[in-house]
């Protein structure tokens, strides 16, 4: 049998009992003859607890020291899981990110993996050991770094590519990828399979099952992904190349996210470099801009609206105020308590009527659309946050996803 990488999230290893359950699953996979590399997150809310402790010491703790602190969460898990396997008589070894050869850029708090030196892992596998690796962390030269949100998913996929695994299996507290979030829509349905592109859109648009960076990594290296539950043996969702199952469905899923804010910059001079200056200013302040709408209302002036997350509004307004004189715009307005609802499906490429159907449904339920964004396989609409769940439910039903 070939090599596999398993990743177990914080909920799956949230207690000693659950760690023992993971050990049982690993024992079963090993008995089938697989070489196994296991990536784990910190236990349950351990990372939140560490962040809280840091906050009690400092309002603005050093990013380097935060990486030193947060990296300990995964180290607790790898040691405990390795002990649990040893108690079963299974030969295993735990490795931190740097011991596993995970090299990153020099950026504390949200580093990207630059390379993986896989010799240590391959050597331990050749000795018949199961290798337990701390997710979410790596090393830049001599400095411990962390990978930011979804870092353990990215660790798992990157390791799977580095050791030429057959598949990367992501185990979590849900049974797979659903047509939408079942916590909000009772009739959400689990998908047997979904393409990389569809999953990447879903992840970027708010689906929290996988982090977009891990899906993009898997797509770039054609690494098959399985999303399944660590709590049951129910079949999960396979993520891979373009697939044909349920190809009759134009829309495969509905993604959504709240805490969206619309910012409008009024009276910008209509010059060739104005937009470049505007969005470079925001980029330099690490403000992530999503949907952008430009409206030229005279020959000399235009308005520009864009959406951001609510948490970056303060930084956005401060950054724009600093350059108001330089850019020469007249005013800034913003609208809060908005949400983005998106339909996703590769079948939309050759069916232009899907967007029209979406807007007809929203209009039928008197849901006003504030902004629109499209790609080949998705249509997103910004609506009032109070209408978010209603919009998701009605679109889910109309596109026959129940």
C-alpha positions as CSV (number, residue, x, y, z in Angstrom):
1,X,0.0,0.0,0.0
2,X,1.1,3.6,-0.6
3,X,1.8,6.6,1.6
4,X,-1.1,8.6,3.1
5,X,-1.2,11.9,5.0
6,X,-3.9,12.3,7.6
7,X,-4.7,15.7,9.1
8,X,-6.8,15.9,12.3
9,X,-8.2,19.3,13.4
10,X,-8.5,20.8,16.8
11,X,-12.0,19.3,17.5
12,X,-10.8,15.8,16.5
13,X,-8.0,16.0,19.1
14,X,-9.8,18.2,21.7
15,X,-9.5,15.7,24.6
16,X,-7.5,12.7,25.7
17,X,-10.5,10.5,24.7
18,X,-10.5,11.9,21.2
19,X,-6.8,11.6,20.9
20,X,-7.2,7.9,21.7
21,X,-10.0,7.7,19.1
22,X,-7.6,9.2,16.5
23,X,-5.0,6.6,17.6
24,X,-7.5,3.9,16.9
25,X,-8.1,5.2,13.4
26,X,-4.4,5.4,12.7
27,X,-3.9,1.8,13.9
28,X,-6.6,0.7,11.5
29,X,-5.0,2.5,8.5
30,X,-1.5,1.2,9.5
31,X,-2.9,-2.4,9.6
32,X,-4.0,-2.0,6.0
33,X,-0.4,-1.5,5.1
34,X,-0.1,2.2,4.6
35,X,2.9,4.4,5.4
36,X,1.4,7.2,7.4
37,X,2.3,10.8,8.1
38,X,-0.2,12.4,10.6
39,X,-0.6,16.2,10.9
40,X,-2.4,17.6,13.9
41,X,-3.7,20.9,15.2
42,X,-3.6,22.1,18.7
43,X,-6.2,20.6,21.1
44,X,-9.6,22.2,20.8
45,X,-9.5,25.8,22.0
46,X,-5.8,25.6,23.1
47,X,-4.7,28.3,20.6
48,X,-7.5,30.7,21.7
49,X,-6.3,30.1,25.3
50,X,-2.7,31.0,24.4
51,X,-3.8,34.1,22.6
52,X,-5.9,35.1,25.7
53,X,-2.9,34.6,28.0
54,X,-0.7,36.8,25.7
55,X,-3.4,39.4,25.8
56,X,-3.3,39.5,29.6
57,X,0.4,40.3,29.4
58,X,0.5,42.7,26.5
59,X,-2.0,44.6,24.4
60,X,0.4,44.3,21.4
61,X,2.7,41.3,21.9
62,X,5.7,40.8,19.7
63,X,4.8,38.7,16.6
64,X,8.0,36.7,17.1
65,X,7.0,35.8,20.6
66,X,3.5,35.0,19.6
67,X,4.9,32.4,17.2
68,X,7.0,31.0,19.9
69,X,3.9,30.8,22.1
70,X,1.3,29.5,19.6
71,X,3.6,26.8,18.2
72,X,3.5,25.0,21.6
73,X,-0.1,24.1,21.1
74,X,0.6,21.6,18.3
75,X,3.6,20.3,20.1
76,X,1.4,19.2,23.0
77,X,-0.9,17.3,20.6
78,X,1.9,15.5,18.7
79,X,3.5,14.3,21.9
80,X,0.2,13.0,23.4
81,X,-0.8,11.3,20.1
82,X,2.6,9.6,19.8
83,X,2.3,8.4,23.4
84,X,-1.2,7.0,22.6
85,X,0.2,5.0,19.6
86,X,3.1,3.7,21.6
87,X,0.7,2.5,24.3
88,X,-0.8,0.3,21.5
89,X,2.7,-1.1,20.7
90,X,2.9,1.0,17.5
91,X,6.2,2.5,16.6
92,X,5.7,6.3,16.1
93,X,7.7,9.5,16.4
94,X,6.6,13.1,16.8
95,X,8.3,16.0,14.9
96,X,7.8,19.7,15.2
97,X,7.5,21.7,12.0
98,X,11.2,22.5,11.8
99,X,12.2,18.9,12.6
100,X,9.9,17.8,9.7
101,X,11.8,20.1,7.4
102,X,9.1,22.7,6.7
103,X,10.9,25.9,5.5
104,X,9.0,29.2,5.4
105,X,9.4,32.8,4.5
106,X,10.5,35.2,7.2
107,X,7.1,36.5,8.1
108,X,5.8,35.9,11.7
109,X,2.1,35.1,12.1
110,X,1.2,34.3,8.5
111,X,4.2,32.7,6.8
112,X,4.0,30.8,3.6
113,X,5.8,27.5,3.1
114,X,8.7,27.9,0.6
115,X,10.1,24.3,0.6
116,X,10.1,21.0,2.5
117,X,13.2,19.1,3.2
118,X,11.7,15.6,3.4
119,X,14.7,13.5,4.3
120,X,13.9,13.1,8.0
121,X,10.3,12.1,7.4
122,X,11.3,9.6,4.6
123,X,14.0,8.1,6.9
124,X,11.5,7.6,9.8
125,X,9.0,6.0,7.4
126,X,11.7,3.6,6.1
127,X,12.2,2.5,9.7
128,X,8.6,1.5,9.9
129,X,7.5,4.4,12.1
130,X,4.3,6.5,11.9
131,X,5.4,10.1,11.8
132,X,3.3,12.7,13.7
133,X,3.9,16.2,12.6
134,X,2.9,19.5,14.2
135,X,0.8,21.5,11.8
136,X,0.6,25.3,11.5
137,X,4.3,25.8,12.0
138,X,7.7,25.9,10.2
139,X,11.0,27.6,10.4
140,X,12.7,30.5,8.6
141,X,16.4,30.2,9.0
142,X,16.6,29.9,12.8
143,X,13.2,31.4,13.6
144,X,10.0,29.5,14.4
145,X,7.1,30.7,12.3
146,X,3.4,30.0,12.2
147,X,1.3,29.7,9.0
148,X,-1.8,31.6,10.0
149,X,-5.4,30.6,9.6
150,X,-5.8,27.1,8.1
151,X,-2.1,26.5,8.6
152,X,-2.5,22.8,9.5
153,X,-4.5,22.1,6.3
154,X,-1.7,23.7,4.3
155,X,0.9,21.7,6.2
156,X,-0.8,18.5,5.5
157,X,-1.2,19.1,1.7
158,X,2.4,20.4,1.4
159,X,3.7,17.3,3.2
160,X,1.6,15.0,1.0
161,X,3.2,16.6,-2.1
162,X,6.7,16.5,-0.6
163,X,6.6,12.7,0.2
164,X,4.6,11.8,-3.0
165,X,1.6,10.5,-1.0
166,X,-1.4,8.9,-2.8
167,X,-3.9,11.1,-1.0
168,X,-4.2,13.8,1.7
169,X,-7.1,13.0,4.0
170,X,-8.5,15.9,6.1
171,X,-10.4,14.6,9.2
172,X,-12.6,17.1,11.0
173,X,-15.9,17.3,12.9
174,X,-18.1,17.2,9.7
175,X,-18.7,14.3,7.4
176,X,-17.6,16.1,4.2
177,X,-18.3,19.1,2.0
178,X,-21.9,20.2,1.9
179,X,-23.9,22.1,-0.6
180,X,-24.0,24.8,2.0
181,X,-23.5,25.2,5.8
182,X,-25.9,22.6,7.4
183,X,-25.9,24.7,10.6
184,X,-27.9,27.3,8.7
185,X,-29.8,25.2,6.2
186,X,-31.3,22.0,7.5
187,X,-31.6,20.4,4.1
188,X,-28.0,21.0,3.1
189,X,-26.6,17.8,1.4
190,X,-23.2,16.2,1.5
191,X,-21.4,16.0,-1.8
192,X,-19.7,12.8,-2.8
193,X,-17.1,14.7,-4.8
194,X,-16.3,18.2,-6.0
195,X,-13.6,19.7,-8.3
196,X,-10.6,21.7,-7.1
197,X,-12.0,24.9,-8.8
198,X,-15.4,24.6,-7.2
199,X,-13.9,23.8,-3.8
200,X,-11.5,26.7,-4.1
201,X,-14.3,29.1,-4.9
202,X,-16.4,27.7,-2.0
203,X,-13.4,28.1,0.4
204,X,-12.6,31.7,-0.8
205,X,-16.3,32.7,-0.5
206,X,-16.7,31.6,3.1
207,X,-17.0,27.8,3.3
208,X,-14.9,27.0,6.4
209,X,-14.2,23.3,5.8
210,X,-10.9,23.9,4.1
211,X,-8.6,26.9,3.9
212,X,-8.2,28.3,0.3
213,X,-4.4,28.0,0.5
214,X,-4.5,24.3,1.1
215,X,-7.0,23.7,-1.8
216,X,-4.9,25.8,-4.2
217,X,-1.8,23.8,-3.2
218,X,-3.6,20.6,-3.8
219,X,-4.8,21.8,-7.2
220,X,-1.4,23.0,-8.3
221,X,0.1,19.6,-7.6
222,X,-2.9,17.4,-8.5
223,X,-3.0,16.0,-4.9
224,X,-6.3,14.2,-4.2
225,X,-8.0,15.5,-1.0
226,X,-10.6,13.7,1.1
227,X,-12.6,15.5,3.7
228,X,-14.3,13.2,6.2
229,X,-15.3,13.0,9.9
230,X,-12.9,11.7,12.6
231,X,-16.0,10.7,14.6
232,X,-17.5,8.2,12.2
233,X,-16.7,5.9,9.3
234,X,-19.1,7.6,6.9
235,X,-17.7,8.2,3.5
236,X,-16.5,11.8,3.0
237,X,-16.1,14.1,0.0
238,X,-13.3,13.6,-2.6
239,X,-11.8,16.8,-4.1
240,X,-9.9,16.4,-7.3
241,X,-9.8,17.2,-11.0
242,X,-12.9,18.2,-12.9
243,X,-15.5,15.6,-12.2
244,X,-18.7,14.5,-13.9
245,X,-20.8,13.2,-11.0
246,X,-24.0,15.3,-10.8
247,X,-22.9,17.2,-13.9
248,X,-26.6,18.0,-14.6
249,X,-26.5,20.4,-11.6
250,X,-25.4,23.9,-12.8
251,X,-24.9,25.1,-9.2
252,X,-23.0,22.7,-6.8
253,X,-23.0,24.8,-3.6
254,X,-24.0,28.1,-1.9
255,X,-21.3,29.9,0.1
256,X,-21.8,32.9,2.3
257,X,-20.1,35.2,4.8
258,X,-21.2,38.1,7.0
259,X,-19.3,41.0,8.5
260,X,-19.0,42.6,5.0
261,X,-18.7,46.4,4.7
262,X,-19.1,48.5,1.6
263,X,-16.8,51.5,1.3
264,X,-17.4,54.2,-1.3
265,X,-14.8,56.8,-2.2
266,X,-16.6,59.8,-3.9
267,X,-15.2,62.3,-6.3
268,X,-12.0,60.7,-7.3
269,X,-10.2,62.5,-10.2
270,X,-10.6,60.4,-13.4
271,X,-6.9,59.8,-14.1
272,X,-5.1,56.8,-15.4
273,X,-3.2,56.2,-12.2
274,X,-5.9,57.0,-9.6
275,X,-7.1,53.4,-9.1
276,X,-3.5,52.2,-8.8
277,X,-2.7,54.7,-6.1
278,X,-6.0,54.0,-4.2
279,X,-5.6,50.3,-4.0
280,X,-1.8,50.4,-3.5
281,X,-2.5,52.5,-0.4
282,X,-4.9,49.8,0.9
283,X,-2.5,47.0,0.0
284,X,0.3,48.6,1.9
285,X,-2.0,48.6,5.0
286,X,-2.7,44.9,4.5
287,X,-6.4,45.6,3.7
288,X,-7.9,42.9,1.6
289,X,-10.3,44.3,-0.9
290,X,-12.9,42.0,-2.5
291,X,-15.6,43.3,-4.9
292,X,-14.8,46.6,-6.7
293,X,-17.3,48.8,-8.6
294,X,-16.2,51.9,-10.6
295,X,-18.8,54.5,-11.6
296,X,-17.8,57.5,-13.8
297,X,-20.3,60.3,-13.2
298,X,-18.6,63.1,-15.1
299,X,-15.7,63.3,-17.5
300,X,-13.4,64.4,-14.7
301,X,-14.6,62.5,-11.7
302,X,-15.6,59.0,-10.6
303,X,-16.8,57.1,-7.6
304,X,-15.3,53.8,-6.5
305,X,-17.0,51.3,-4.2
306,X,-15.4,48.2,-2.8
307,X,-16.1,45.6,-0.1
308,X,-13.9,44.7,2.8
309,X,-14.3,42.7,6.1
310,X,-15.7,44.7,9.0
311,X,-12.6,44.2,11.0
312,X,-10.5,46.2,8.6
313,X,-12.8,49.2,8.3
314,X,-10.8,51.3,10.9
315,X,-7.5,50.7,9.0
316,X,-9.2,51.4,5.7
317,X,-10.6,54.7,6.8
318,X,-7.3,55.7,8.4
319,X,-5.3,54.8,5.3
320,X,-7.7,56.7,3.0
321,X,-7.8,59.8,5.2
322,X,-4.0,60.0,5.1
323,X,-3.9,60.2,1.3
324,X,-7.1,62.2,0.7
325,X,-5.2,65.3,-0.3
326,X,-2.8,63.3,-2.5
327,X,-5.6,61.4,-4.3
328,X,-7.9,64.4,-4.4
329,X,-11.2,62.7,-3.6
330,X,-14.1,64.5,-2.0
331,X,-15.6,62.1,0.6
332,X,-15.8,58.6,2.0
333,X,-19.0,56.7,2.9
334,X,-19.4,53.2,4.3
335,X,-22.3,50.8,4.8
336,X,-22.0,48.1,7.5
337,X,-23.9,44.9,8.4
338,X,-23.8,43.4,5.0
339,X,-23.2,39.8,3.8
340,X,-22.0,38.1,0.7
341,X,-24.0,35.2,-0.8
342,X,-22.5,33.2,-3.7
343,X,-23.6,30.4,-6.0
344,X,-20.8,28.1,-7.2
345,X,-20.7,25.5,-10.0
346,X,-18.6,24.6,-13.0
347,X,-21.7,24.1,-15.0
348,X,-22.3,27.8,-15.0
349,X,-19.6,28.3,-17.6
350,X,-21.8,27.5,-20.5
351,X,-25.1,28.6,-19.0
352,X,-25.4,32.4,-18.8
353,X,-29.0,32.3,-17.5
354,X,-27.9,31.2,-14.1
355,X,-27.0,34.7,-12.9
356,X,-30.4,36.0,-14.1
357,X,-32.1,33.2,-12.2
358,X,-30.2,34.1,-9.0
359,X,-31.3,37.8,-9.2
360,X,-34.9,36.8,-10.0
361,X,-35.0,34.7,-6.8
362,X,-33.5,37.5,-4.7
363,X,-36.0,40.0,-6.2
364,X,-38.9,37.7,-5.5
365,X,-38.1,37.7,-1.8
366,X,-37.4,41.5,-1.9
367,X,-33.7,41.1,-1.1
368,X,-31.8,44.1,-2.4
369,X,-28.5,43.5,-4.1
370,X,-25.8,46.1,-3.1
371,X,-22.8,44.8,-5.2
372,X,-22.2,41.9,-7.7
373,X,-19.1,40.0,-8.6
374,X,-18.7,37.1,-11.1
375,X,-16.3,34.6,-12.4
376,X,-16.7,31.6,-14.8
377,X,-18.0,29.4,-12.0
378,X,-19.5,31.7,-9.4
379,X,-21.8,34.7,-8.9
380,X,-21.6,36.7,-5.7
381,X,-24.2,39.2,-4.4
382,X,-23.7,41.6,-1.4
383,X,-27.0,41.9,0.5
384,X,-28.2,43.2,3.9
385,X,-26.9,40.8,6.6
386,X,-30.4,40.4,8.0
387,X,-31.4,38.7,4.7
388,X,-28.4,36.4,4.4
389,X,-29.9,33.2,5.7
390,X,-33.1,33.7,3.7
391,X,-31.2,34.3,0.5
392,X,-29.1,31.1,1.1
393,X,-32.2,29.0,1.9
394,X,-34.1,30.2,-1.2
395,X,-31.2,29.9,-3.6
396,X,-30.4,26.4,-2.2
397,X,-34.0,25.3,-2.8
398,X,-34.3,27.0,-6.3
399,X,-31.1,25.4,-7.6
400,X,-32.3,21.9,-6.5
401,X,-29.5,21.4,-3.9
402,X,-31.7,19.9,-1.1
